[in-house]
Amino acid sequence: MPQLSHPIALHPADHCAPHESAGRAAGLLRTTAALGLIAILSACQTADGPAVTAIALDQNQGLEQNLASLSQTVDANPRDPEAYNVRGTAYGRAGNYKAAIADFTTALQLDPNFHQAYANRALVYRQTNEPLKAVEDYNAALRINPNYDSAYIGRGNVYRVAGRNREALADFQRAIDLNTTDPRAYHNRGLLYQKDGQHKQAIEDFSTAISLQANASEPYSGRGVSYLALGDEENAFTDFNTALKLDDTKAEYWTNQALVYERRGETKRAFQSYARGAQIDPKYVPAKDGMARTRGGNAA
C-alpha cells in the first residue's frame, strides 16, 4: 500500500454558512451593492482550496469494491498500521467518519509515531466540527515531524475558520518556507491577504496555486475577486468564467460572473447568472439580492 505523504482532502471546499453571508449582505449592500458583493464573495472563498488527494481512490466509482479489498488487506495484516491508515482514508472519502476515526486510531495505537495518521484523523475531526481535537492531532503530528507541511496547512485552516488569522498566516507561511508543493498553502494565504485588502499579494498567491494545480476552480475564483477589487474587470471576468468551466455547481461562481455583467450594464445576462446561483443555493443571499436588482433588465 502506498504511504500517504499528505492527509487526504475529504471535501474540495468548505463554504460560508448561509446566515453568515446574510449578515454581511444586510450591512454592506445598504451602502453600495457592488462593493458589498465583492466583500461578501471575498469572505466566502473556500477554506481548503484545491483538493489534494493522497491516493488514487475515486470517490464515486468502485468504492464498495475498494473498501472490500482494503478490508481484506487489514484482515490479512491486522498489525500493519499503514493498512488501517489507507482504509481510514477510504472511509473518510466515503463520508463514514466514525469508521475513519476508528481506523486512524488503531493505526496510531500500533504506531504512535505515525504522523500522517494523526493528520488524517485531524482532517476528519475538522469535517465533524471538532476543531479542538483537530488542532490536538495536528500538534501531535508536528511534534513527531516538525517539517510536515500538510499539518501546518491543516492547522492553519482550523485557525483561519476560527478567525485566528495571525496564527493561520504563520502556519501557511511555515509550509511555504518548507517549499511545499501543496497549492492549498498558497491559496489559503491568498485568502488571508485578500481579507486584509492586500490584493496584489493575494493575486500572486492564487496564481502560484493555479500553477501547482491548474484544474482547481477555487484559486481562479479567488483571484478574480481580487482582480475586481483592483478594478481589473477583464482579468476578473476571465477568471470567473474559468472557475465556472471547471465547476459550474457553485452559487458564488455564478454570482461572481453576474456581478461583472451587472457592472457592464448587461442586466439581462446578470439576472440569468444570479438566478442560476440562486437555483443552486436558494439561501445564497448575494445571488438573491442580485436577482432583485437586475430583475426586468432588457440589456443584451
C-alpha positions as CSV (number, residue, x, y, z in Angstrom):
1,M,0.0,0.0,0.0
2,P,1.3,3.5,-0.7
3,Q,2.2,5.6,2.2
4,L,0.2,8.8,2.5
5,S,2.5,11.8,2.2
6,H,-0.4,14.2,2.6
7,P,-3.7,13.9,4.5
8,I,-6.5,13.2,2.1
9,A,-8.8,16.1,1.2
10,L,-12.2,14.7,2.1
11,H,-14.0,17.6,0.5
12,P,-12.8,20.1,-2.1
13,A,-14.2,23.1,-0.2
14,D,-15.8,24.5,2.9
15,H,-18.4,27.2,2.4
16,C,-19.5,30.1,4.5
17,A,-22.7,29.4,6.3
18,P,-25.8,31.0,4.8
19,H,-26.6,33.0,7.9
20,E,-23.0,34.5,7.9
21,S,-23.5,35.5,4.2
22,A,-26.8,37.1,5.0
23,G,-25.5,39.1,7.9
24,R,-22.7,40.5,5.9
25,A,-25.0,41.3,3.0
26,A,-27.6,43.2,5.1
27,G,-25.0,45.7,6.1
28,L,-22.8,46.0,3.0
29,L,-25.5,46.2,0.4
30,R,-27.2,49.1,2.0
31,T,-24.2,51.3,1.2
32,T,-23.0,50.1,-2.2
33,A,-24.1,47.0,-4.0
34,A,-21.0,46.3,-6.0
35,L,-18.5,46.8,-3.2
36,G,-20.7,44.9,-0.8
37,L,-20.8,41.9,-3.1
38,I,-17.0,42.0,-3.6
39,A,-16.5,41.9,0.1
40,I,-19.0,39.1,0.6
41,L,-17.6,37.0,-2.2
42,S,-14.1,37.5,-0.9
43,A,-15.1,36.4,2.6
44,C,-16.8,33.3,1.3
45,Q,-13.9,31.8,-0.7
46,T,-13.3,28.2,0.3
47,A,-11.3,27.1,3.3
48,D,-9.5,24.2,1.9
49,G,-9.0,25.4,-1.6
50,P,-7.8,22.9,-4.2
51,A,-8.4,19.3,-3.2
52,V,-5.1,17.5,-2.8
53,T,-5.7,13.8,-2.8
54,A,-3.1,11.5,-1.3
55,I,-4.0,8.2,-3.1
56,A,-5.8,7.4,-6.3
57,L,-9.2,6.3,-4.9
58,D,-12.2,7.5,-6.8
59,Q,-14.9,8.6,-4.5
60,N,-17.8,7.8,-6.9
61,Q,-16.6,4.6,-8.7
62,G,-15.9,1.2,-7.3
63,L,-15.9,2.5,-3.7
64,E,-17.5,-0.6,-2.2
65,Q,-15.1,-2.9,-4.1
66,N,-12.1,-0.7,-2.9
67,L,-13.3,-0.8,0.7
68,A,-13.8,-4.6,0.5
69,S,-10.3,-5.0,-0.9
70,L,-8.8,-2.7,1.8
71,S,-10.7,-4.7,4.5
72,Q,-9.2,-7.9,3.2
73,T,-5.8,-6.3,3.5
74,V,-6.5,-5.2,7.1
75,D,-7.7,-8.7,7.9
76,A,-4.6,-10.3,6.4
77,N,-2.3,-7.8,8.2
78,P,-4.0,-6.9,11.5
79,R,-0.8,-5.4,12.9
80,D,0.0,-3.2,10.0
81,P,-0.8,0.5,10.8
82,E,-0.5,1.5,7.2
83,A,-3.3,-0.9,6.2
84,Y,-5.6,0.9,8.7
85,N,-4.5,4.3,7.6
86,V,-5.3,3.6,4.0
87,R,-8.7,2.1,4.8
88,G,-9.4,5.0,7.1
89,T,-8.7,7.4,4.2
90,A,-11.2,5.5,2.0
91,Y,-13.8,5.6,4.8
92,G,-13.2,9.3,5.1
93,R,-13.7,9.9,1.4
94,A,-16.9,7.9,1.6
95,G,-18.2,10.1,4.4
96,N,-18.1,7.3,7.0
97,Y,-16.2,9.4,9.5
98,K,-16.8,7.2,12.5
99,A,-15.1,4.2,10.8
100,A,-12.4,6.5,9.5
101,I,-11.6,7.8,13.0
102,A,-11.6,4.2,14.3
103,D,-9.1,3.1,11.7
104,F,-6.7,6.1,12.2
105,T,-6.9,5.5,16.0
106,T,-6.0,1.8,15.5
107,A,-3.1,2.8,13.3
108,L,-1.8,5.2,16.0
109,Q,-2.2,2.5,18.7
110,L,0.0,0.3,16.5
111,D,2.5,3.1,15.7
112,P,2.3,6.1,18.0
113,N,4.8,7.9,15.7
114,F,2.6,7.7,12.6
115,H,2.3,11.4,11.9
116,Q,0.3,11.0,8.7
117,A,-2.4,9.1,10.6
118,Y,-2.6,12.0,13.1
119,A,-3.0,14.5,10.3
120,N,-5.6,12.3,8.6
121,R,-7.6,11.9,11.8
122,A,-7.4,15.7,12.3
123,L,-8.9,16.3,8.9
124,V,-11.9,14.0,9.8
125,Y,-12.3,15.9,13.1
126,R,-12.5,19.1,11.0
127,Q,-15.3,17.5,8.9
128,T,-17.2,16.6,12.1
129,N,-16.8,20.1,13.5
130,E,-14.4,19.1,16.3
131,P,-11.7,21.8,15.8
132,L,-10.1,21.4,19.2
133,K,-9.5,17.7,18.6
134,A,-8.2,18.5,15.1
135,V,-5.7,21.0,16.5
136,E,-4.5,18.5,19.1
137,D,-3.9,15.9,16.3
138,Y,-2.1,18.4,14.1
139,N,0.1,19.4,17.0
140,A,0.9,15.7,17.7
141,A,1.8,15.2,14.0
142,L,4.1,18.3,14.2
143,R,5.8,17.1,17.4
144,I,6.7,13.9,15.6
145,N,7.7,15.6,12.3
146,P,8.2,19.4,12.6
147,N,8.7,19.6,8.8
148,Y,5.3,18.1,7.9
149,D,3.8,20.8,5.6
150,S,0.3,19.3,5.4
151,A,-0.1,19.5,9.1
152,Y,0.8,23.2,9.1
153,I,-1.7,23.8,6.3
154,G,-4.5,21.8,8.0
155,R,-3.9,23.5,11.3
156,G,-3.8,26.9,9.6
157,N,-7.2,26.3,8.1
158,V,-8.6,25.5,11.6
159,Y,-7.2,28.8,12.8
160,R,-8.4,30.7,9.8
161,V,-12.0,29.4,10.2
162,A,-11.8,30.4,13.9
163,G,-10.7,33.9,12.9
164,R,-7.2,33.5,14.4
165,N,-5.7,34.9,11.2
166,R,-2.3,35.7,12.6
167,E,-1.7,32.1,13.6
168,A,-3.2,30.8,10.4
169,L,-0.9,33.0,8.4
170,A,2.1,31.8,10.4
171,D,1.2,28.2,9.6
172,F,0.7,28.7,5.9
173,Q,4.0,30.7,5.8
174,R,5.8,27.8,7.5
175,A,4.5,25.3,5.0
176,I,5.6,27.7,2.2
177,D,9.0,28.1,3.8
178,L,9.3,24.3,3.7
179,N,9.0,24.5,-0.1
180,T,5.6,22.8,-0.1
181,T,4.1,21.9,-3.5
182,D,0.7,21.8,-1.9
183,P,-1.4,24.5,-3.6
184,R,-3.6,24.9,-0.5
185,A,-0.9,26.7,1.3
186,Y,-0.7,29.5,-1.3
187,H,-4.5,29.6,-1.9
188,N,-5.3,30.0,1.8
189,R,-2.5,32.5,2.4
190,G,-4.0,34.4,-0.6
191,L,-7.4,34.4,1.1
192,L,-5.9,36.0,4.2
193,Y,-4.1,38.6,2.1
194,Q,-7.4,39.2,0.3
195,K,-9.3,39.7,3.6
196,D,-6.7,42.2,4.6
197,G,-7.1,44.1,1.4
198,Q,-3.6,43.1,0.1
199,H,-5.0,42.2,-3.3
200,K,-1.7,42.2,-5.2
201,Q,-0.2,39.7,-2.8
202,A,-3.3,37.7,-2.9
203,I,-3.2,37.5,-6.8
204,E,0.4,36.3,-6.6
205,D,-0.6,33.5,-4.2
206,F,-3.7,32.5,-6.2
207,S,-1.5,32.4,-9.4
208,T,1.0,30.2,-7.6
209,A,-1.8,27.8,-6.5
210,I,-3.0,27.7,-10.1
211,S,0.5,26.9,-11.4
212,L,0.6,23.9,-9.0
213,Q,-2.9,22.7,-9.8
214,A,-4.4,24.3,-12.9
215,N,-7.7,22.3,-12.8
216,A,-8.8,23.6,-9.4
217,S,-11.6,26.1,-9.6
218,E,-11.1,27.9,-6.2
219,P,-8.0,29.9,-6.9
220,Y,-9.4,31.2,-10.1
221,S,-12.5,32.5,-8.3
222,G,-10.3,34.0,-5.5
223,R,-8.0,35.7,-8.0
224,G,-11.0,37.1,-9.9
225,V,-12.3,38.7,-6.7
226,S,-9.0,40.4,-6.1
227,Y,-8.7,41.5,-9.7
228,L,-12.2,43.0,-9.5
229,A,-11.3,44.8,-6.2
230,L,-8.4,46.4,-8.1
231,G,-10.6,47.4,-11.0
232,D,-9.2,44.9,-13.4
233,E,-12.6,43.8,-14.8
234,E,-11.3,41.9,-17.8
235,N,-9.0,39.6,-15.9
236,A,-11.6,39.2,-13.2
237,F,-14.2,38.1,-15.8
238,T,-11.8,35.7,-17.4
239,D,-11.1,34.1,-14.0
240,F,-14.7,33.8,-13.1
241,N,-15.5,32.2,-16.4
242,T,-12.6,29.7,-16.0
243,A,-13.9,28.8,-12.5
244,L,-17.3,28.1,-14.0
245,K,-15.8,25.9,-16.7
246,L,-14.0,23.9,-14.1
247,D,-17.0,23.7,-11.7
248,D,-20.5,25.1,-12.5
249,T,-22.1,23.8,-9.3
250,K,-21.0,26.8,-7.0
251,A,-23.5,29.6,-6.4
252,E,-20.8,32.0,-5.7
253,Y,-19.1,31.5,-9.1
254,W,-22.3,32.3,-11.0
255,T,-22.8,35.3,-8.7
256,N,-19.2,36.5,-9.4
257,Q,-19.9,36.3,-13.2
258,A,-23.2,38.1,-12.7
259,L,-21.6,40.9,-10.8
260,V,-19.3,41.7,-13.8
261,Y,-22.3,41.6,-16.2
262,E,-24.1,44.0,-13.9
263,R,-21.2,46.4,-13.7
264,R,-21.2,46.4,-17.5
265,G,-24.9,47.2,-17.7
266,E,-25.8,43.8,-19.2
267,T,-28.6,43.3,-16.7
268,K,-30.4,40.5,-18.6
269,R,-27.3,38.4,-18.5
270,A,-26.6,39.4,-15.0
271,F,-30.1,38.3,-13.9
272,Q,-29.7,35.0,-15.6
273,S,-26.4,34.3,-13.8
274,Y,-27.7,35.5,-10.5
275,A,-30.8,33.2,-11.0
276,R,-28.5,30.2,-11.7
277,G,-26.6,30.9,-8.5
278,A,-29.9,31.2,-6.5
279,Q,-31.2,28.0,-8.1
280,I,-28.0,26.1,-6.9
281,D,-28.2,27.6,-3.4
282,P,-31.6,29.2,-2.6
283,K,-30.1,30.5,0.7
284,Y,-27.2,32.4,-1.0
285,V,-28.1,36.0,-0.2
286,P,-25.8,37.8,-2.8
287,A,-27.4,35.8,-5.6
288,K,-30.9,36.6,-4.4
289,D,-30.2,40.3,-3.9
290,G,-28.6,40.4,-7.3
291,M,-31.7,39.0,-8.9
292,A,-33.8,41.7,-7.1
293,R,-31.5,44.4,-8.5
294,T,-31.5,43.2,-12.1
295,R,-34.9,41.7,-12.5
296,G,-36.6,43.1,-15.6
297,G,-33.3,44.2,-17.3
298,N,-33.5,44.4,-21.0
299,A,-29.9,44.9,-22.0
300,A,-28.5,42.2,-24.3
